[in-house]
Amino acid sequence: MAYTPKEILAVWHKCNGRCVYGERILVKPEEYSITWEIDYAIPLSKEGKDDLPNQLVACIKHNRQKGARQRDSSDVGYGAT
């Protein structure tokens, strides 16, 4: 997905600049697509929407480990569930 700088910053602010899977991992907005990416509380593959309420910050390492599963109560961090 391609996001505008404004959209990227909105997701970053929503999650306080922290990975939702490893809340101690602080990311910088300018490092989008280098150290972090936008993930989804409800995956797009499971009919989740590509909009701010469903978008989350995830560091690349944790997002790759998670795969396409949906977030649940065992996931730490910020943002929508």
Secondary structure, 3 states (H helix, E strand, C coil): CCCCHHHHHHHHHHCCCECCCCCCCECCHHHECCCEEEEECCCHHHCCCCCHHHEEEEEHHHHHHHCCCCCCCCCCCCCCC
